[in-house]
């Protein structure tokens, strides 16, 4: 059986190219990032690297004078003094380079923190719908990887290039004083290295761009094989060998792409160095011939040869710095594109909590779906009501809940607060008056009190409100019984952590929704993991617990929704029927059919209403 295809193979595409014309703008963007993240470290490291590069020129000039004095018969004292000057300058250069290297580590960490912080800000601010798009996950993966190293790589390359150019300029001036024609000839010999750096960087970015989807799948498989969440099922079904083989297949793809990329880059580098070496030999050959025939003084010839070799070395260093720029520039461009906020019309202030929520002709389609999840939905919710949504799996209940909690934007139709369309209102302001408990709620590996207080983080210090929310959800007794009470770390992944049962975790999540103290509460299967007694107790107390609030209740269990003020039945993304429990049972439609199917498991069919 061959290697399985990558699950995201359809997302592979050719990367955008970053040519020479765009390089200055990309470098400027990286410099702005560095200045924003660590202005002092950036200025210090850049200055020291430039000083180190310029300092390399001074020993060359001093070395020429040293040769002149030694070969010209100067006294021992003068020769030693000149030698001491050359050694001192060399030592100062070494100190500058060492200090720059040590501060560069701090600069790297601060750049990483700043860039990753920006990536996290964007990931938390984008519309939830973006997380349904594979292309977004590819961009997020590349941005996260780029943020860790690429801005610093640009700064390093820029610093190396600056220092190398300072040294190059100084050596070129010294060489021009001896033999001006050697300067352009030596510079021309280094040109192939610069062009090779540009091409090599494009090759690397292209390879990693194409690998992004497969790399995401590889990371996902690694998480499944190593996470606590999946560990039980992986063992129960004996999945480790199969999933491991898929991981190996993706890893072989990565290794194969990297090998091809390394070979391409090596060919480019070797060709460039060969051409540059031949050109440099063409510069040094005539110079040595003139020295051998006496056409040039020995001191001048030695200094010129040293300057040519040093100039070539500095040009290689400049090319290495340019290589870093060319290699990192496409990634920085990708990162900058990700960090650029989308253009949106200015949001209007959110209206106050509604007295009547009206949904008109609401429609929504997930990005990768072939048909809408909701189509032409109309409903009304009045303040203080308990309204239930029921329906079979895939009918659109949770999608509707996410639209009403303003996590998704409607594809069509309107959501009205007291007759006013809220489409242009700030979603985060609308969400401030909504508390949501989803069936796939998050289990935060944090202290129990924090797990509850995250419902309204700005009130996290209100311990009394935390405990009241826990009591309302029935979580207070078992939380007080933990080793450190409410300060006990939940989850066994970290030292000192304590795990909870599924039902206990759900009570903590329910307490988080209660702590939010919002006028509109959406409960999506709030008792899915509770036992029958706990479920019955919760729903008996639900009206009292949420008195004065509007509740949207989603449940598969018809026994829990029969007391709702109004019930909407969804089927295929549409409202099939609605009414009270009594009216729906009397109508004998879908609701009555589903209610009867569930009740048959507990009651004699003759005792079921409508049968």
PLY file of the C-alpha trace (Angstrom):
ply
format ascii 1.0
element vertex 611
property float x
property float y
property float z
element edge 610
property int vertex1
property int vertex2
end_header
0.00 0.00 0.00
1.52 3.35 -1.06
1.93 6.43 1.05
-1.38 8.15 1.82
-1.84 11.47 0.08
-1.57 14.58 2.23
-4.99 15.63 3.50
-4.31 19.18 2.35
-2.57 18.42 -0.91
-5.13 20.47 -2.84
-3.84 23.58 -1.07
-0.37 23.35 -2.62
0.42 26.22 -4.96
3.40 28.13 -6.25
4.85 30.75 -3.90
5.04 34.46 -4.67
8.52 35.61 -5.63
10.39 38.45 -3.93
12.77 40.00 -6.46
15.44 42.64 -6.10
13.01 45.52 -6.55
10.99 44.47 -3.53
13.99 43.75 -1.32
14.43 47.33 0.02
10.79 47.49 1.11
11.00 44.07 2.78
14.20 45.02 4.58
12.64 48.30 5.70
9.64 46.39 7.06
11.91 44.07 9.05
13.87 47.06 10.39
10.62 48.70 11.54
9.72 45.43 13.28
13.13 45.37 15.02
12.87 49.02 16.06
9.39 48.40 17.49
10.49 45.25 19.33
13.90 46.25 20.70
15.10 49.72 19.66
18.14 49.88 21.97
19.43 46.39 21.23
18.92 46.90 17.50
20.79 50.23 17.48
23.64 48.85 19.62
24.11 45.64 17.63
23.96 47.47 14.28
26.45 50.11 15.43
28.89 47.53 16.80
28.68 45.44 13.64
29.33 48.53 11.52
32.23 49.52 13.77
33.61 46.02 13.53
33.46 46.17 9.76
35.08 49.61 9.57
37.68 48.56 12.10
38.93 45.87 9.74
40.12 48.59 7.37
42.42 50.23 9.86
44.71 47.21 10.34
45.09 47.03 6.55
46.19 50.64 6.33
48.41 50.18 9.37
49.80 46.97 7.91
50.87 48.73 4.75
52.73 51.36 6.77
54.29 48.56 8.83
55.56 46.90 5.64
56.89 50.21 4.37
58.84 50.80 7.58
60.12 47.25 7.86
61.28 47.08 4.23
62.47 50.69 4.20
65.01 50.18 6.97
63.16 52.00 9.74
64.35 51.48 13.31
63.14 48.60 15.45
61.29 50.94 17.81
59.24 52.50 14.98
58.42 49.07 13.56
57.32 47.74 16.99
55.23 50.86 17.65
53.47 50.45 14.33
52.93 46.77 15.06
51.42 47.62 18.44
48.96 49.98 16.77
47.89 47.26 14.34
47.42 44.74 17.19
45.42 47.25 19.28
43.10 47.98 16.38
42.63 44.27 15.78
41.80 43.76 19.48
39.23 46.58 19.43
37.56 44.99 16.41
37.43 41.64 18.24
35.84 43.27 21.31
33.20 45.02 19.16
32.33 41.75 17.42
32.10 39.87 20.75
29.82 42.46 22.36
27.64 42.58 19.24
27.32 38.79 19.31
26.26 38.71 22.99
23.67 41.49 22.59
22.39 39.83 19.45
21.03 36.96 21.57
18.88 39.41 23.55
17.76 41.06 20.32
16.75 37.66 18.93
14.56 36.85 21.95
12.85 40.23 21.93
12.19 40.04 18.21
10.75 36.56 18.62
8.48 37.69 21.44
7.26 40.75 19.56
6.68 38.99 16.22
4.96 35.98 17.80
2.85 38.35 19.90
1.68 40.06 16.72
0.84 36.68 15.16
-1.16 35.70 18.26
-3.00 39.04 18.17
-4.03 38.46 14.55
-5.03 34.83 15.17
-7.27 35.92 18.05
-8.79 38.87 16.15
-9.75 37.29 12.82
-13.30 36.15 12.21
-14.02 32.63 13.44
-14.95 31.72 9.87
-11.27 31.99 8.91
-10.56 28.91 10.99
-12.75 26.94 8.60
-10.38 27.72 5.71
-7.30 25.52 5.06
-5.58 28.47 3.37
-5.75 30.44 6.62
-4.16 27.59 8.57
-1.37 27.41 5.98
-0.72 31.15 6.35
-0.86 30.90 10.15
1.64 28.03 10.10
4.09 29.93 7.88
3.65 33.14 9.88
4.29 31.31 13.16
7.42 29.65 11.79
8.64 32.89 10.20
8.04 34.94 13.36
10.42 32.72 15.33
13.52 33.31 13.22
13.05 35.35 10.04
12.88 38.93 11.40
16.05 38.28 13.37
17.62 36.69 10.31
16.92 39.88 8.32
18.42 42.00 11.10
21.46 39.72 11.25
21.82 39.85 7.49
21.45 43.62 7.49
24.04 43.97 10.26
26.47 41.65 8.51
25.89 43.45 5.24
26.41 46.87 6.86
29.64 45.80 8.52
30.87 44.11 5.39
30.06 47.14 3.24
31.84 49.46 5.66
34.89 47.22 5.50
34.52 46.87 1.74
34.43 50.64 1.29
37.48 51.12 3.48
39.51 48.38 1.80
38.43 49.66 -1.61
39.70 53.14 -0.73
43.00 51.70 0.47
43.29 49.60 -2.69
42.40 52.55 -4.89
45.35 54.47 -3.44
47.63 51.68 -4.69
45.98 50.59 -7.95
42.52 52.08 -8.74
41.67 49.60 -11.51
41.82 46.69 -9.07
38.74 47.95 -7.21
36.05 47.54 -9.91
37.67 44.31 -11.09
37.51 42.80 -7.60
33.94 44.01 -7.07
32.90 42.46 -10.38
34.43 39.17 -9.22
32.04 39.16 -6.25
28.88 39.90 -8.25
28.04 36.23 -8.97
27.82 35.57 -5.23
25.12 38.23 -4.82
23.04 36.88 -7.68
23.41 33.36 -6.29
22.11 34.54 -2.90
18.94 35.91 -4.48
18.24 32.73 -6.42
19.10 30.46 -3.48
16.73 32.32 -1.17
13.89 32.02 -3.67
14.52 28.28 -3.99
14.37 27.78 -0.19
11.19 29.81 0.27
9.51 27.99 -2.60
10.30 24.61 -1.04
9.01 25.53 2.41
5.94 27.22 0.92
5.01 24.03 -0.92
5.69 21.92 2.17
3.36 23.91 4.44
0.21 21.73 4.04
2.10 18.46 4.48
4.00 19.95 7.42
0.71 20.89 9.06
-0.52 17.33 8.65
2.74 16.03 10.08
2.36 18.28 13.14
-1.25 17.16 13.54
-0.30 13.47 13.44
2.47 14.09 15.94
-0.04 15.78 18.26
-2.47 12.84 17.97
0.31 10.38 18.79
1.60 12.33 21.79
-1.40 14.13 23.30
-3.33 12.96 26.32
-6.60 13.79 24.57
-6.13 11.08 21.93
-3.99 8.62 23.90
-6.85 6.36 25.01
-8.42 5.94 21.56
-5.04 5.47 19.87
-4.38 2.56 22.21
-7.93 1.17 22.20
-7.97 0.89 18.39
-4.28 0.06 18.00
-3.81 3.13 15.80
-0.18 3.88 16.62
1.42 1.85 13.77
-0.98 3.25 11.15
-0.72 6.87 12.28
3.04 6.49 12.72
3.30 5.29 9.11
1.36 8.34 7.93
3.73 10.56 9.92
6.69 8.78 8.34
5.20 9.31 4.87
4.87 13.05 5.45
8.37 13.12 6.93
9.78 11.37 3.86
8.06 13.96 1.68
9.67 16.72 3.71
13.09 15.08 3.63
12.85 14.49 -0.11
11.90 18.12 -0.76
14.71 19.34 1.50
17.25 17.11 -0.27
16.18 18.43 -3.67
16.34 21.97 -2.34
19.79 21.48 -0.82
21.11 20.06 -4.09
19.69 22.99 -6.08
21.13 25.54 -3.68
24.50 23.78 -3.62
24.69 23.81 -7.42
23.87 27.52 -7.45
26.50 28.27 -4.78
29.25 26.16 -6.37
28.68 27.68 -9.79
28.75 31.21 -8.35
31.92 30.54 -6.36
33.63 28.97 -9.35
32.85 31.97 -11.54
33.88 34.35 -8.76
37.12 32.43 -8.16
38.09 32.52 -11.82
37.38 36.25 -11.92
39.46 36.83 -8.78
42.34 34.84 -10.26
42.14 37.07 -13.32
42.61 40.06 -11.01
45.52 38.64 -8.98
47.40 37.12 -11.94
48.47 40.38 -13.61
49.22 41.92 -10.19
51.64 39.13 -9.28
53.18 39.25 -12.76
53.91 42.98 -12.36
55.48 42.35 -8.97
57.63 39.53 -10.39
58.94 41.72 -13.24
59.65 44.65 -10.92
57.02 46.84 -12.55
55.49 47.40 -9.07
57.35 47.89 -5.77
57.25 44.86 -3.53
55.56 46.72 -0.64
52.85 48.06 -2.93
52.37 44.68 -4.55
52.11 42.91 -1.19
49.68 45.50 0.17
47.67 45.42 -3.04
47.48 41.61 -3.05
46.47 41.63 0.62
43.86 44.33 -0.07
42.45 42.40 -3.05
42.14 39.22 -0.98
40.65 41.14 1.95
38.29 42.99 -0.38
37.22 39.67 -1.89
36.73 38.30 1.63
34.59 41.31 2.60
32.60 40.96 -0.59
31.95 37.32 0.31
30.86 38.46 3.79
28.59 41.06 2.20
27.24 38.35 -0.09
26.63 36.14 2.96
24.69 38.97 4.60
22.77 39.44 1.37
22.12 35.69 1.31
20.44 36.02 4.71
18.36 38.92 3.43
17.37 37.11 0.25
16.58 33.95 2.21
14.50 35.67 4.87
12.87 38.40 2.77
10.08 36.23 1.24
9.23 34.87 4.69
9.14 38.39 6.15
6.88 39.41 3.28
4.61 36.46 4.07
4.63 37.42 7.76
3.89 41.06 6.94
0.98 40.04 4.74
-0.46 37.92 7.56
-0.05 40.70 10.11
-1.73 43.28 7.88
-5.26 43.76 9.26
-8.12 43.19 6.82
-9.91 46.25 5.53
-13.23 46.69 7.26
-15.75 49.47 7.52
-15.66 51.22 10.91
-17.91 49.39 13.37
-20.79 51.16 15.05
-21.41 50.94 18.81
-23.46 47.90 19.77
-27.08 48.51 20.80
-28.17 47.69 24.37
-29.33 44.14 25.16
-32.46 43.32 23.20
-36.04 43.11 24.33
-36.89 41.26 21.13
-34.37 39.36 19.01
-35.58 38.80 15.46
-33.93 36.65 12.79
-35.03 37.23 9.21
-34.23 34.91 6.29
-30.87 33.98 7.85
-28.43 31.98 5.73
-24.89 30.72 6.23
-22.54 28.43 4.34
-19.22 27.13 5.67
-16.33 27.95 3.32
-15.63 24.34 2.34
-19.26 23.19 2.28
-21.21 22.42 -0.90
-24.58 23.42 0.59
-25.66 25.99 3.18
-25.75 25.04 6.85
-28.65 27.48 7.33
-31.09 28.71 4.70
-34.01 31.10 5.16
-34.24 30.83 8.96
-36.76 33.06 10.73
-37.29 33.12 14.48
-38.13 35.44 17.35
-36.80 35.42 20.92
-38.24 37.70 23.58
-36.28 38.87 26.59
-36.76 36.56 29.59
-37.90 33.59 27.51
-36.41 30.11 27.45
-36.33 29.15 23.77
-35.26 25.68 22.66
-33.67 24.51 19.41
-34.09 20.84 18.57
-33.36 18.73 15.55
-31.28 15.85 14.28
-27.52 15.96 13.91
-26.43 18.34 11.17
-29.68 20.28 11.18
-27.90 23.58 11.90
-28.54 24.11 15.62
-24.97 24.87 16.69
-24.35 26.99 13.58
-27.40 29.09 14.43
-26.13 29.45 18.00
-22.78 30.74 16.71
-24.52 33.28 14.49
-26.70 34.49 17.36
-23.60 34.79 19.57
-21.97 36.87 16.77
-19.08 34.47 16.21
-20.01 34.12 12.52
-21.30 36.82 10.22
-24.50 35.89 8.34
-24.09 35.03 4.69
-27.56 36.39 4.05
-30.49 37.71 6.04
-30.51 39.85 9.16
-30.24 39.67 12.95
-32.26 42.46 14.59
-32.15 43.82 18.11
-35.49 45.53 18.73
-35.90 46.09 14.99
-32.35 47.41 14.40
-29.97 45.43 12.19
-26.75 44.70 14.12
-24.66 43.78 11.04
-22.57 46.95 11.33
-22.13 46.81 15.12
-18.81 45.78 16.66
-19.01 41.97 17.16
-16.90 42.03 20.33
-19.31 44.54 21.88
-22.30 42.39 20.94
-20.59 39.31 22.39
-20.10 41.13 25.71
-23.80 40.65 26.46
-23.85 36.96 25.50
-22.72 33.91 27.49
-22.18 30.72 25.52
-21.59 27.14 26.62
-20.77 24.95 23.62
-20.93 21.18 23.71
-17.22 21.05 22.83
-16.26 23.45 25.63
-12.61 24.07 26.47
-10.91 22.44 29.45
-8.35 25.02 30.57
-5.29 23.62 32.33
-5.47 26.37 34.92
-6.58 26.63 38.57
-10.26 25.89 39.14
-11.03 29.50 40.08
-9.46 30.73 36.83
-11.46 28.19 34.83
-14.62 29.86 36.10
-13.36 33.46 36.10
-12.44 33.24 32.41
-16.13 33.79 31.77
-15.47 37.47 32.49
-11.68 37.95 32.98
-11.99 41.59 34.00
-13.86 40.39 37.13
-11.45 37.57 37.95
-10.71 39.03 41.39
-14.34 38.69 42.53
-13.94 35.44 44.47
-17.46 35.61 45.85
-18.94 35.71 42.34
-16.73 32.77 41.30
-18.03 30.66 44.17
-21.64 31.69 43.55
-21.31 30.62 39.91
-19.83 27.30 41.02
-22.70 26.71 43.44
-25.26 27.52 40.73
-23.66 24.94 38.42
-23.36 22.34 41.18
-19.55 22.47 41.06
-18.86 23.95 44.51
-18.83 20.69 46.54
-16.27 18.83 44.46
-14.10 21.94 43.88
-13.87 22.54 47.64
-12.86 18.91 48.06
-9.82 19.24 45.78
-6.34 19.31 47.41
-6.07 23.11 47.21
-9.74 23.87 46.79
-10.47 26.47 44.15
-6.73 27.06 43.64
-6.13 23.47 42.54
-4.65 23.20 39.06
-7.04 21.26 36.82
-5.78 18.62 34.40
-2.96 16.12 35.00
-0.60 17.44 32.30
1.24 19.78 34.69
2.78 18.94 38.06
0.28 19.18 40.90
-2.71 19.06 38.55
-5.90 17.10 39.28
-8.19 15.73 36.61
-11.98 15.86 36.75
-14.62 13.57 35.36
-16.45 14.55 32.18
-19.52 15.64 34.13
-17.43 17.68 36.57
-15.66 19.46 33.72
-19.07 20.30 32.24
-20.22 21.78 35.53
-17.08 23.96 35.63
-17.82 25.13 32.07
-21.42 25.84 33.05
-20.16 27.86 36.03
-18.01 29.86 33.61
-21.14 30.74 31.62
-22.99 31.71 34.82
-20.05 33.86 35.98
-20.23 35.86 32.74
-23.54 37.23 34.09
-24.83 38.09 30.60
-28.45 38.88 29.76
-28.49 36.38 26.85
-27.35 32.82 27.63
-26.84 30.15 24.96
-26.52 26.58 26.25
-25.53 23.99 23.64
-26.11 20.51 25.11
-25.29 21.75 28.65
-25.98 18.36 30.24
-24.45 16.03 27.66
-22.02 14.47 30.16
-24.17 14.74 33.29
-25.88 11.73 34.82
-29.69 11.51 34.80
-30.12 12.79 38.37
-27.77 15.74 37.83
-29.44 16.59 34.54
-32.90 16.52 36.09
-31.75 18.68 39.01
-30.15 21.25 36.72
-33.18 21.70 34.50
-35.51 21.85 37.49
-33.49 24.82 38.73
-32.65 26.39 35.35
-35.40 29.00 35.38
-34.49 30.10 38.88
-30.75 30.15 38.11
-31.26 32.27 35.00
-34.22 34.32 36.15
-34.48 37.57 34.26
-32.21 36.32 31.47
-32.98 35.13 27.97
-31.97 31.51 27.36
-31.44 29.69 24.07
-31.26 25.99 24.86
-30.01 23.40 22.38
-30.55 19.77 23.25
-31.11 16.36 21.70
-33.01 15.28 24.80
-36.63 16.22 24.31
-37.44 15.68 27.97
-35.27 18.71 28.79
-36.90 21.14 26.35
-40.59 20.42 26.87
-40.87 23.19 29.47
-39.37 25.83 27.14
-41.54 28.84 26.35
-41.09 28.21 22.64
-39.46 25.42 20.63
-37.97 25.65 17.12
-37.39 22.45 15.17
-34.60 22.57 12.59
-34.23 20.20 9.65
-31.74 20.59 6.82
-30.80 24.11 7.87
-34.42 25.37 7.90
-37.10 25.85 10.53
-39.41 22.89 10.02
-41.94 23.92 12.66
-42.17 25.82 15.92
-44.47 26.28 18.88
-44.91 25.07 22.45
-44.44 21.44 23.40
-48.20 20.94 23.57
-48.92 22.56 20.21
-46.12 20.68 18.47
-47.25 17.35 19.89
-50.82 18.10 18.79
-49.58 18.96 15.28
-48.10 15.47 14.94
-45.15 16.68 12.87
-41.39 16.14 13.08
-41.15 17.20 16.72
-43.83 14.75 17.78
-42.15 12.00 15.77
-38.73 12.60 17.35
-40.22 12.95 20.83
-42.01 9.64 20.41
-38.88 7.88 19.18
-37.02 8.92 22.33
-39.91 8.21 24.64
-40.33 4.64 23.29
-37.12 3.72 25.03
-38.65 4.54 28.42
-42.47 4.36 28.15
-45.13 2.01 26.87
-46.04 3.29 23.38
-49.67 3.53 24.50
-48.68 6.06 27.19
-46.90 8.40 24.74
-48.97 11.49 23.88
-50.14 11.41 20.32
-49.80 7.62 20.06
0 1
1 2
2 3
3 4
4 5
5 6
6 7
7 8
8 9
9 10
10 11
11 12
12 13
13 14
14 15
15 16
16 17
17 18
18 19
19 20
20 21
21 22
22 23
23 24
24 25
25 26
26 27
27 28
28 29
29 30
30 31
31 32
32 33
33 34
34 35
35 36
36 37
37 38
38 39
39 40
40 41
41 42
42 43
43 44
44 45
45 46
46 47
47 48
48 49
49 50
50 51
51 52
52 53
53 54
54 55
55 56
56 57
57 58
58 59
59 60
60 61
61 62
62 63
63 64
64 65
65 66
66 67
67 68
68 69
69 70
70 71
71 72
72 73
73 74
74 75
75 76
76 77
77 78
78 79
79 80
80 81
81 82
82 83
83 84
84 85
85 86
86 87
87 88
88 89
89 90
90 91
91 92
92 93
93 94
94 95
95 96
96 97
97 98
98 99
99 100
100 101
101 102
102 103
103 104
104 105
105 106
106 107
107 108
108 109
109 110
110 111
111 112
112 113
113 114
114 115
115 116
116 117
117 118
118 119
119 120
120 121
121 122
122 123
123 124
124 125
125 126
126 127
127 128
128 129
129 130
130 131
131 132
132 133
133 134
134 135
135 136
136 137
137 138
138 139
139 140
140 141
141 142
142 143
143 144
144 145
145 146
146 147
147 148
148 149
149 150
150 151
151 152
152 153
153 154
154 155
155 156
156 157
157 158
158 159
159 160
160 161
161 162
162 163
163 164
164 165
165 166
166 167
167 168
168 169
169 170
170 171
171 172
172 173
173 174
174 175
175 176
176 177
177 178
178 179
179 180
180 181
181 182
182 183
183 184
184 185
185 186
186 187
187 188
188 189
189 190
190 191
191 192
192 193
193 194
194 195
195 196
196 197
197 198
198 199
199 200
200 201
201 202
202 203
203 204
204 205
205 206
206 207
207 208
208 209
209 210
210 211
211 212
212 213
213 214
214 215
215 216
216 217
217 218
218 219
219 220
220 221
221 222
222 223
223 224
224 225
225 226
226 227
227 228
228 229
229 230
230 231
231 232
232 233
233 234
234 235
235 236
236 237
237 238
238 239
239 240
240 241
241 242
242 243
243 244
244 245
245 246
246 247
247 248
248 249
249 250
250 251
251 252
252 253
253 254
254 255
255 256
256 257
257 258
258 259
259 260
260 261
261 262
262 263
263 264
264 265
265 266
266 267
267 268
268 269
269 270
270 271
271 272
272 273
273 274
274 275
275 276
276 277
277 278
278 279
279 280
280 281
281 282
282 283
283 284
284 285
285 286
286 287
287 288
288 289
289 290
290 291
291 292
292 293
293 294
294 295
295 296
296 297
297 298
298 299
299 300
300 301
301 302
302 303
303 304
304 305
305 306
306 307
307 308
308 309
309 310
310 311
311 312
312 313
313 314
314 315
315 316
316 317
317 318
318 319
319 320
320 321
321 322
322 323
323 324
324 325
325 326
326 327
327 328
328 329
329 330
330 331
331 332
332 333
333 334
334 335
335 336
336 337
337 338
338 339
339 340
340 341
341 342
342 343
343 344
344 345
345 346
346 347
347 348
348 349
349 350
350 351
351 352
352 353
353 354
354 355
355 356
356 357
357 358
358 359
359 360
360 361
361 362
362 363
363 364
364 365
365 366
366 367
367 368
368 369
369 370
370 371
371 372
372 373
373 374
374 375
375 376
376 377
377 378
378 379
379 380
380 381
381 382
382 383
383 384
384 385
385 386
386 387
387 388
388 389
389 390
390 391
391 392
392 393
393 394
394 395
395 396
396 397
397 398
398 399
399 400
400 401
401 402
402 403
403 404
404 405
405 406
406 407
407 408
408 409
409 410
410 411
411 412
412 413
413 414
414 415
415 416
416 417
417 418
418 419
419 420
420 421
421 422
422 423
423 424
424 425
425 426
426 427
427 428
428 429
429 430
430 431
431 432
432 433
433 434
434 435
435 436
436 437
437 438
438 439
439 440
440 441
441 442
442 443
443 444
444 445
445 446
446 447
447 448
448 449
449 450
450 451
451 452
452 453
453 454
454 455
455 456
456 457
457 458
458 459
459 460
460 461
461 462
462 463
463 464
464 465
465 466
466 467
467 468
468 469
469 470
470 471
471 472
472 473
473 474
474 475
475 476
476 477
477 478
478 479
479 480
480 481
481 482
482 483
483 484
484 485
485 486
486 487
487 488
488 489
489 490
490 491
491 492
492 493
493 494
494 495
495 496
496 497
497 498
498 499
499 500
500 501
501 502
502 503
503 504
504 505
505 506
506 507
507 508
508 509
509 510
510 511
511 512
512 513
513 514
514 515
515 516
516 517
517 518
518 519
519 520
520 521
521 522
522 523
523 524
524 525
525 526
526 527
527 528
528 529
529 530
530 531
531 532
532 533
533 534
534 535
535 536
536 537
537 538
538 539
539 540
540 541
541 542
542 543
543 544
544 545
545 546
546 547
547 548
548 549
549 550
550 551
551 552
552 553
553 554
554 555
555 556
556 557
557 558
558 559
559 560
560 561
561 562
562 563
563 564
564 565
565 566
566 567
567 568
568 569
569 570
570 571
571 572
572 573
573 574
574 575
575 576
576 577
577 578
578 579
579 580
580 581
581 582
582 583
583 584
584 585
585 586
586 587
587 588
588 589
589 590
590 591
591 592
592 593
593 594
594 595
595 596
596 597
597 598
598 599
599 600
600 601
601 602
602 603
603 604
604 605
605 606
606 607
607 608
608 609
609 610
